Amino acid sequence: MRLAPVFALALSLPPSACGDASSADGPADPTTSTGGGSGSVSGTDASSSTGNSADASSSAADSTGAPATTSEGSSDSDTSTGSVDFEPYFFDDFEAYADGASLTNLAPFDAAGRTIASTAQAHRGSQSAQMSIRAGDGGGFGQWGGLLPIDPAVAKGGEIWVRLYVYWPSDFEFSAAPWMKFLRLHNRASDGENAGYNDLYVDRADETMSVLRTIKEVHDVWAVYDGESLPRDTWERYEMYLSVDDVPVDDGGAARVRIWRDDTLVFDRTDVPTITEAGGVIDYFYLFTYWNNEAPPDNDCWIDDLVIATDASPPPWTDAAGNPWIGDW
């Protein structure tokens, strides 16, 4: 799939719009917000990227193993993903679990009460992680999606990548208001308090304007992606990269956010800090987790081949523009 990266200006929203918080010790009350939206221009033409990634750890990565190094490289990447050693911080293809097994209680996710291993769909192999929410779940926190700790946390000067495949069935309802939380990297302040999330949201999934949007909470400036609507009944790849700094590239620092959709870089933000202060860190990855403060529909989707990498062991491949990424490894 080829997607044309288009950025638009973001809107102003009240601080309650962006959602749940977590403490230094893990998830807290998901209704606590540090979000907002200040409505100035953000986002640039997506054309460049830098990155790095991870030391290998996590119970799931140890138990499942990584994909074969003979996997084909992306058609748009400068370097094939085959025949290169790569040991990310975390990898799970969900093949090692019994069909229907719970994937919560750090096996591998936390706060993932409805998440199970499933043979209903698979990107590679025969299983994936089925993530579900039900109308009686309220906001869904503790049931919907899941979260993973980043330990050691990624401090200023570090880098982090998250890559996964997602399958939205034809009956999936993107009805979370105002937007649906998708990929989120949590910033913990030096005093242990919540300092907001680096967020990717699904906005108008079935349209071609404002399909996706991204923000660093507390900084509160949106960037919006216009392009193809989200496909149904097929797998799509997403990757999120942060260069961790409290000063953005545009102001002489190193902070940067890049997000790919399949092989296309749809966000390349140089205007946004990824931590709020020099002593802050990125300490958690949140996948969905909270359907805002409303009654959700009955929804199921599938996630597969989830990778987290940090600058301790960065991905050795680059996209077509020379930006380090995990790609289709």
C-alpha positions in Angstrom: 0.0 0.0 0.0 1.3 3.5 -0.9 0.0 6.3 1.2 0.5 10.0 0.5 1.7 11.7 3.7 -0.3 14.9 4.2 -0.3 17.0 7.3 -2.9 19.4 8.5 -3.3 21.7 11.4 -4.7 20.5 14.6 -7.5 21.9 16.7 -7.9 23.2 20.2 -9.4 20.9 22.7 -10.1 21.0 26.4 -7.4 19.4 28.6 -9.8 16.5 29.3 -9.7 15.3 25.7 -6.5 13.3 25.8 -7.0 10.7 28.5 -5.6 8.3 30.9 -2.5 8.7 33.1 0.0 6.4 34.7 2.3 6.8 37.6 5.9 5.8 38.1 4.7 2.5 39.4 2.3 1.7 36.5 -1.2 2.6 35.5 -3.2 5.0 37.6 -6.8 6.4 37.3 -7.3 6.4 33.5 -9.6 9.4 33.7 -6.8 11.7 34.8 -5.8 13.9 31.9 -2.8 16.0 31.0 -3.9 16.4 27.5 -5.3 19.2 25.5 -4.8 20.8 22.1 -3.5 24.3 21.4 -4.3 24.5 17.7 -1.1 25.7 16.1 0.5 24.2 13.0 2.5 20.9 13.5 3.9 18.3 11.2 6.0 18.6 8.2 6.3 16.8 4.9 7.3 13.3 5.9 10.7 12.7 4.3 13.4 11.9 6.8 14.0 9.9 10.0 16.6 8.8 12.5 16.3 6.0 15.0 17.8 3.4 17.3 16.7 0.5 19.5 16.9 -2.1 22.3 18.4 -4.5 24.7 16.7 -7.9 24.6 14.5 -8.7 27.5 10.9 -9.5 28.6 9.3 -12.8 29.4 7.4 -13.0 26.1 10.4 -12.3 24.0 12.3 -15.0 25.8 9.5 -17.5 25.3 8.6 -16.9 21.7 11.7 -16.1 19.7 12.0 -13.7 16.8 11.0 -14.1 13.2 13.4 -15.9 10.9 16.2 -13.7 9.6 15.3 -14.8 6.1 12.2 -12.7 6.0 11.9 -10.5 3.0 12.8 -6.8 3.1 10.4 -4.0 2.5 10.1 -2.9 -1.1 10.6 0.7 0.0 13.6 0.2 2.3 17.2 0.7 1.4 18.3 -2.4 3.4 16.6 -5.8 3.4 15.5 -7.1 6.8 17.0 -10.5 6.1 20.3 -12.0 7.3 21.0 -9.4 10.0 21.1 -10.0 13.7 18.7 -8.0 15.7 17.8 -8.5 19.4 15.1 -6.0 20.3 14.0 -5.1 23.9 10.7 -6.9 23.3 9.2 -9.2 20.7 6.1 -11.4 20.7 4.5 -13.2 17.8 1.9 -14.8 20.2 2.7 -18.3 18.8 3.9 -19.8 22.2 0.5 -19.5 24.0 -2.4 -21.9 23.9 -5.3 -20.8 21.8 -7.6 -18.7 24.1 -4.9 -18.2 26.8 -5.1 -14.9 28.7 -2.3 -12.5 27.8 -2.6 -10.3 31.0 -0.7 -10.4 34.3 2.6 -9.6 32.5 2.2 -12.6 30.2 3.1 -10.5 28.3 0.8 -7.5 28.9 -0.5 -5.8 32.0 -4.1 -4.3 32.3 -5.3 -6.6 29.5 -8.2 -8.5 31.0 -9.9 -9.4 27.7 -6.7 -9.9 25.6 -6.1 -13.5 24.6 -4.0 -15.6 22.2 -6.2 -16.4 19.2 -6.1 -18.5 16.0 -8.9 -16.5 14.5 -6.4 -14.3 12.6 -2.6 -14.3 12.2 -0.2 -12.1 10.3 2.5 -14.7 10.3 2.3 -18.2 11.8 -1.0 -19.3 13.2 -1.8 -17.0 16.1 -2.1 -13.3 17.1 -3.3 -11.4 20.1 -7.1 -10.7 20.1 -8.0 -7.5 21.9 -11.6 -7.0 22.9 -13.9 -4.5 24.6 -17.5 -5.0 25.6 -20.4 -2.6 26.1 -20.3 -3.4 29.9 -16.7 -2.5 30.3 -17.2 1.3 30.8 -14.0 3.0 29.7 -12.4 -0.4 29.3 -9.2 0.2 31.3 -7.8 -3.1 32.5 -9.8 -5.0 29.9 -9.1 -3.3 26.5 -5.6 -3.6 24.9 -2.7 -3.8 27.3 0.5 -2.1 28.4 4.1 -3.0 28.6 6.8 -1.5 30.9 10.0 -0.1 29.4 12.7 -1.1 31.9 15.2 0.5 31.9 13.2 3.5 30.9 14.5 5.6 28.0 16.0 8.9 29.2 17.0 12.0 27.3 19.3 11.2 24.5 17.8 7.8 24.0 15.5 6.4 21.3 12.6 4.0 21.1 10.7 2.3 18.3 7.4 0.3 18.6 6.2 -1.8 15.6 3.1 -3.9 15.2 0.6 -5.3 12.7 -3.1 -4.7 13.3 -6.2 -6.3 11.8 -9.5 -4.3 11.9 -12.5 -6.5 11.0 -15.3 -5.1 8.9 -17.6 -4.7 11.9 -15.1 -2.8 14.1 -16.6 0.5 15.3 -14.2 3.4 15.6 -16.7 5.3 17.8 -14.6 6.5 20.7 -15.1 10.2 21.2 -13.4 12.4 20.4 -10.8 9.9 19.1 -9.7 6.4 19.7 -6.4 5.9 21.6 -4.1 3.6 19.6 -0.3 3.8 20.2 0.9 5.6 23.3 4.4 6.1 24.9 4.2 7.4 28.4 6.4 10.1 29.8 7.2 9.9 33.5 8.5 13.1 35.1 11.7 13.2 37.3 9.5 13.3 40.4 7.6 10.2 39.4 4.5 12.0 38.3 2.6 11.5 35.0 4.0 13.9 32.4 1.6 12.9 29.5 1.8 10.6 26.6 3.2 10.7 23.1 0.0 9.6 21.4 -1.2 8.3 18.0 -5.0 8.4 17.8 -7.4 7.1 15.2 -9.7 9.9 14.3 -11.9 9.5 11.1 -11.0 5.9 10.3 -13.5 5.6 7.4 -12.8 8.9 5.8 -9.7 10.5 4.0 -9.4 13.6 6.0 -8.0 13.6 9.6 -7.7 9.8 9.5 -5.0 9.8 12.2 -3.7 12.4 14.6 -0.8 12.7 17.0 0.1 14.9 20.0 2.5 15.1 23.0 0.3 15.8 25.9 1.3 18.8 28.0 2.9 20.3 24.8 -0.6 20.0 23.3 0.0 20.7 19.6 -1.7 18.4 17.2 -0.6 17.1 13.8 -3.2 15.5 11.6 -2.9 13.0 8.7 -5.1 13.1 5.6 -4.9 10.0 3.4 -6.4 6.6 2.8 -9.0 5.4 5.2 -8.2 2.5 7.4 -8.6 -0.9 5.6 -10.8 -3.6 7.0 -10.2 -7.4 7.0 -6.5 -7.1 6.2 -3.3 -6.6 8.1 -1.6 -3.1 8.3 1.7 -2.2 9.8 2.4 0.7 12.2 5.6 1.9 13.6 6.2 4.8 16.1 9.7 6.3 16.8 10.7 8.8 19.4 14.0 10.6 19.8 13.8 11.4 23.5 14.5 15.0 24.5 12.7 17.9 26.2 13.8 20.2 23.3 12.5 19.6 19.8 14.8 19.6 16.7 13.2 22.9 15.6 14.5 24.5 18.8 18.0 23.1 18.6 17.4 19.8 20.5 16.9 16.2 19.4 13.2 15.5 20.1 11.4 14.0 17.2 8.4 11.8 16.5 8.1 9.6 13.4 5.2 7.3 12.6 5.0 5.0 9.6 1.9 3.4 8.2 3.1 0.3 6.2 6.1 1.7 4.2 5.0 5.3 4.3 6.2 7.9 6.8 3.0 9.7 7.7 4.3 11.9 10.5 7.8 13.4 11.0 7.5 15.9 13.7 10.4 18.1 14.6 8.4 20.7 16.5 7.5 18.6 19.6 9.3 17.6 22.8 8.9 13.9 23.7 9.5 14.5 27.4 8.5 17.6 29.4 11.8 18.1 31.3 15.4 17.0 31.0 14.9 14.4 33.8 11.9 12.8 32.3 11.8 9.3 30.8 9.7 7.1 28.6 8.6 4.2 30.8 5.5 2.5 29.4 4.0 1.5 26.1 0.2 1.6 26.1 -1.8 -0.2 23.3 -5.4 1.1 23.3 -6.2 0.6 27.0 -9.0 3.2 27.4 -12.2 3.9 25.5 -12.5 7.3 27.1 -15.1 8.0 29.7 -18.0 6.5 27.8 -19.8 3.2 27.1 -17.9 1.3 24.3 -19.4 -0.9 21.7 -18.6 -4.6 21.4 -15.3 -4.6 19.5 -12.6 -7.1 18.6 -9.3 -6.6 16.7 -6.1 -8.5 16.4 -2.4 -7.5 16.9 0.6 -9.5 15.8 4.4 -9.4 15.6 4.8 -6.7 18.3 8.4 -5.3 18.6 9.8 -2.7 21.0 13.4 -1.6 20.4 15.6 1.1 22.1 18.9 2.7 21.4 20.5 -0.1 23.5 20.0 -2.4 20.4 18.7 -0.4 17.5 17.2 -1.8 14.4 19.9 -2.1 11.7 17.6 -1.3 8.8 16.5 2.0 7.1 13.4 3.1 5.2 13.7 4.5 1.7 14.8 7.9 3.0 17.6 6.4 5.1 15.7 6.6 8.4 16.4 3.7 10.9 13.3 1.6 11.4 12.1 -1.9 12.2 10.0 -2.1 9.0 8.7 -5.6 8.1 11.2 -7.6 10.1 
